[in-house]
Amino acid sequence: MDSDDWKSFDDVGAGTKEIRVREAIGIYRVMCIAKFEEAVYVLHCFQKKTEVTSKQDKGIAEARYRAVVNARKTQK
């Protein structure tokens, strides 16, 4: 995955990226994983209103990351 404005966000899970979108009406974030060959998993999207990503937003993305990893284990 390539984007002009993104960063690794391994706090959520290995391989997680945070894409940063700046618009006139606000700043938005998309947390996703693109390391599996079958799909790109969007974990969480939200409008960012502070400098630091909130614990709640991180928690949502972490829970969804774990759900993806667990679902992939049971499919094998």
Order of alpha helices (4+ residues) and beta strands (2+ residues): beta-beta-beta-beta-alpha
